[in-house]
Amino acid sequence: MIYGLLGKTLKHSFSPEIHSCFGSYKYELFEREEQEIEELIQRKDIAGFNITIPYKKAIMQYCDDIEENALKIGAVNTVIKREGKVLGYNTDFYGFQYQLKRASIEVENKKVIILGDGATSQTVEAVLSFLKAKEVLKFSRSGNRTFQELYSHYDAEIIINCTPVGMYPHNLERIIDLKDFSLLEGVCDVVYNPHRTALLLQARELGIKRSDGLPMLVVQAKAAAELFMDKKISEVITEKVIQKLRRKTENIILIGMPGSGKSTLGKALAEKLSRKHIDTDSEIEKKAGKSIPAIFDSEGEEAFRKLEREVILEFGKMTGIVLSTGGGSVLDERNYLPLKQNGRIYFLNRKLEDLPIQGRPLSKGGLSSLKKMQEIRLPKYQRFSDVEIQNGKIDESVEKILEDFNENIDH
């Protein structure tokens, strides 16, 4: 029998991979228009499926019986067929509970703001009620409370984003500024691609507990798989699946002085991990149709930095790659968020006298030029990076990075 995921746009879905970790059943993606749902329900080879945006409400009319939680929420995200009947469930409820628990975000007796008023927000609201939040207020673009009214509620202690704002491909967009909320203790985003939305990156900067939507996604899938197979799955497996997806999707970002070995080490890491390697300098040359020295000679450094930013914005959205950046990528603070949203950033440090200068426009002045450059850039490399690696032997540096990457994948 076949299981799967029903939705309108599913090309970036993690669901098939997640479900393959929980069971050996066949799992397919069903991209359908609303008028095609009934035909899918009637297919005799389909034993059940998950439902995502925008059909969590529309599916309910096709269910013969709906569990109490899903009825209260007013949304169904899983259906199974049993003895000729279509049964509806809401496993997102358990997913969001787990997301809060995993991030150690306590909502009991707290004032909570929900951004968005779609089906997911209803599930989140139900969980918050179940966990005895003191006050839950929902805001949206055009609902009973609009985003413009948030200024009256800067005393909120928890914020949950249930909108698609900041979700791929519209990365780094956000609705609010967390600095306005002086009592804030926790931030959750149901978005899982990118790993760190602009909202979560700001929470990270402010030292606030936070979580993206991947734990919710995995746990709702686990609960659905239990319904599909009619058996319980260990929470240990849940955590293994979350870690597996983190390792697969998190980028490895390399920064450092010109000639510090970013491209060479990047290729070695990519080969070791069977990943795609992207070199931003190479991508800039492709985009410009000329070499980097030629760009500097004909258009100047400002034009080069503009191209560099465009390339970083483009490839920072990707997942599961090794990205080697140009030596001056850290000069523009705006490059930090695009790099950090999906990546762990490694600063490759190397003795100045070991840095080659041939073919590098800003390194032409020899050692004295490199010293001046380092004085300016070192604080910026340290600001961008999660870890500093003394890059000597390539094999040793690869192992150091991989050890750190595997140990800190959830950070």
N, C-alpha and C positions, 0 to 999 in steps of 0.2 A: 504493500500500500504506500501511497505517496502523502507526504506532509509538505508544508511550505509556508511562504509568507505572502500575504495579499497586500498590495499597496499600489499607489499610482506611479511613483518613481523609485526604483529599487537598485539602480546600478551600483551604488556605493554601500550596499547592505553588508554587514558582518554576519548576518543570521545563518547562512548555510555553513560557514566555518564553525560558528558557535555550536550549532546543533550536531555537527559531526563529532564534537567532543563528548556529547551526552548520550548518543545512541547511534545505531547502525542503519536507521531508517533513511529512506530517500527523502531529501528536502530540496524543494524547488522554489524559485521566485515567480510569483504570479502578478505581473504588472497588468492591471485591468482598469477599465473605466467603470464607473458606478453601475451602469446598466448591464455589465457583464458579470456581476457578482452572483446572481442567481444561477447562471449557467455553471459557474465554478462549484457552487454548493451542490449542484445536482450530479456532478461527475462521480461515478461509482468507484473510481480508482483513487479518489482522495479521501483519506480518513480524518483529516483535520488540518488546520492551518492557523498561523498567527496573523494578526491584522495590524497594520500601521496606518499612518496618516494617508489619506483623510477619511478612512472608512470605519473607525472604531464605533461610531454611532450608527452608521448606515447598516452595518452587519446585523444589528440587533433584531431587525424585522424578519430576518431569516431563521432566527433561533426558536426552537420549540420550547426550550427551557433555559433560563439564565440564573446563574448562582446569585445569592443575595448580595454579595459585595459588588458585583458588576451592575446589578440593578440599582443599588444605591448610588453608585458612581455615575451611572448612565453611559457606560462605555464598555465594550467587549474587545479584548485583544487576542483571544484564543477561542477557537471552536473545535470541537471534536464530534464525531458521529458515533453514536452508541445505539444499537438496537433500532435503527431506522430513524432516530431523532438527532437533531442538531443541538448540541449543548454549548452555551456560551459562558466564558469565564473572563476575569480580569486578573492576569498574573503580574501586570505592572504594579499592582498594590504591594506585592511581596518584594518586587524589585526595588521600589523606592524606599521601602522600610530598610532593606539591606544597605542601600546607598548611604542613608543617614547613619546607620549603625557602624558601618565600615569607616566612615570619616569621623566618628565620635562626636557627631553633632546632635546635641540634646535639644528637643523642641518642647518638652513639657513645661507648661507655664511661661512660654515665651511668646513674644509678638512676632508673627511671621508674615512676610510679604511674598505673594506669588505673582510673578510676572507672566501674563498670558491667561487666556480664558478658554482654551481648547480642551479636548478630551483628556490630555495628559494632566492638565491643571486640576481637573475634577478628581483624578486618581490621587494626585498629590494632596489635595484638600482633604480627601477621605482619610489618608494615612495620618495627616497632621491632627485631624479630629480624634482618630483612634489613639494617637500618642499623647493626647491631652494638651495640645498647644493652647495657650491662653487666648490668643486672638489671631485669626487668619484673615488677611485682606488681599483681595485679588485685583490686579490692575492690568489694563490692556489698552490698545490704541483707541478703541471706540466702545468699550463696555460701560457698565455702571460707574466704575472708577477708572479714569484715564491715567496714563503715565504722567500727565501734567499735574496731577493731584498728589503725587508722591511726596512733595515737599512738606506736606502736613504729617508725614509719618516717618521722619528721619530717626525716630526712636526705635525702629524695628531692630530685632536682634538676630533674625534669620531671614535670608533672601533665597528664594528658589526661582530660577529661570525656567519657565515652561514654554517659552517662545522659540522659534527657529533662528532668532537673531544671533549671529556669530557662527552659525553652522556652515560647513562647507557647501558651496564655494564662496560664501559671503563672510569669510574669515575676518576676525578682529573688529567686527561691529559690536556695539553694545548700547544698551538703553540708558543705563544709569551710571553715576559716578559713586563708587562705594565710599569715598571720603566724606560724603554727606551724612553717612550713617555712623554716628559716633559710638553707638552701643552694639555694633555688629559683632556677632560671635561665629557665624557660619554662613557659607554660601554654597549652594548646590546648583548645578546646571544639568539639565537632562540631555544636553547635546554631548555627543561622544566623539565627533569628528569636526573640528580638531580636538586633540586631547585636552588642550588648555585654551578655552575661549578667552577673549579679552577680559570678560568678567572674572574668570578664575585667575588669570594672570595678575589682575589688580589685587584680588584677594591674597594671592601669594606674596606680592610686594608688601601688603599691609600686615602679613603674619596672621591671617584669619583662616580658620579651618575651612576646608573646601573639598568638593568632589565633582568630577565630571560624570557623565551619564553611563559610562561603560559598565560599572558594577550593576546598575539598574537593568541595563540591557541583558547582561549575562544571566542575572538571577530570574528575570521574567522568562527568559528562554529555558532555564532549568526547570522552572515550575510548569511551563508548557510541555517540556519533554516528559516530565513525570506524568502529566495527563495523557500524552500520546502513548507512552509505554505502560502506564498503570503501575508504576513502581517508583520508589524514592531514590534520590541521588544524593550522595554525600556532599556536605558543604566544602570538604577538602577539594573535591573535583572542581567546584565553583571557583575557588581561588586559583587553582592551576590554570583554568581557562582564562581568567582575567589576566594572569601573569603572561600566559602564552600570547594573548592578543596584544598586550603592552609591548612585549619583546618584538613582535612582528611589525607593529605599526610605528613605534617610536623611532625617530630619526637620530642618527649620530652626526653631530655638527662639529666641524673642525675649524677653529680660528687660530690666528697667530701671525707673526711677522712674515714678510715675504721671504720665501726660501726656508721656512721652518719645517717643511716636509708634509704639508697638508694634503697635497695632491697624491704624493707617493703613498702616504699612510692611508689616505682615503681609499685608494684602489686596493690596497692590501686588505683593509677591513671589509670592503665590499665583496672581494673574492672569498674571504673566509666565511662570510655570512650569506653568500649567494644573493647579494643585494645589488641594486642599481647604484652606481656612483655618479654623482653630479659635481662638476667643477664649475663654480660660478664664473670664473674668468673665461673658461672655454665657452660657456653659454653667452657671455657678453660679446665675445668675438663673433659667434654665430649671428647674434642679433644685429650687430653693427656691420657685419660683412667685412671686417678688417681686424688687424691685430691690436692688442692693447697699446703697444708703443705708438702705433699709427693713430689710434683714437686720441691719445694724449697730445701727439704732435699737431693733429688737424683740428681737434675740437676742444682740447683742454681737459683738466681734471674734473671740472664741474659736470661736463657732459658724461664723462665716464661714471661718476658717482650716481648720476641719474639712472643710467643703464643698469648699474649694479643694484640699485634699490629695486628696480622693476624685476630683475631676475630673482632677487631674494624673495620678493613678494610672491612670485610665481611658484618657485620651488619650495618655499616654506610651507605651502599648503599641502604638499605631497606627504605621504607617509611611507615608512619602511625603507628609507634611502640613507645613503651616506653622502653628506654634503660638505664639500671642501670650499671654503670661502676665500675671497681675496684678502690680502693683508690689511687693507684699509676699510674693510666692511664695518668695523666697529666705530669708525669715525662719525657715522650717522646713527644717533641713538634710536632713530625710528626703525632701524633694522633688527633691534633686539626682539621685539614681540613676534615678528614673522618667523624668526629662527627658533625662538623658545616655544612657540605654540605646539609644535609636534616633536620637539627635540631635546636631547641632552647635549650640552655644549662643552666641548673640550678645547682648552687653550694649550696649543703645542708650543712649548718654550724651547729655545735652543740658543747656545752661546752665539753672541754677535759675530765673532770671528769665523764661525762655521756657516754663516748665511751667505749663499751665492748672490751675486748682484747682476749677472749678465741677463739682459732682456727685461730688466725690471726698472721702469721709468723713474720711480721715486727712490731707487737705491743707488743711483749713479755716483754719488759723492763718496763712496767707500765707507769705511768704518765710522768716520765722524758723522756722516749723514745718517747712518743706521742708528748711532747713539742718540741723535736728536729725535729721530723717528720713534725709537723705543720709549724715550722719556714721555712723549705725547701719548703713545698708544698703550703702554703697559697698564695704566689704571683702567683703560677702556676694555682691554682683554680680560682683566680681572673682574670687571663689572659684568660683562656678558657671560663669563664662563661659570659652569658648575664645578669643573675640575681642571686643575693644571697638570699637564703631563710633560715631564722632561723628555723630549724626543731625541733619543740617541739611536739605538739599534731599532730598526722597524719592527722586527718580530717581538721584541720586548714591549714596545709601545702598544702594539696590537693587543697583546695579552693584558696589559694594564687597563686599557680602555674597556675591553670586553669583560674583565672582572668587575670593574666599577659599574658598567652598564647593566649587567645582570643583577647586581646586588641592589641597585638603586632605581630599578625600572619604574617603580610606582610613584616616584617623587615629582 
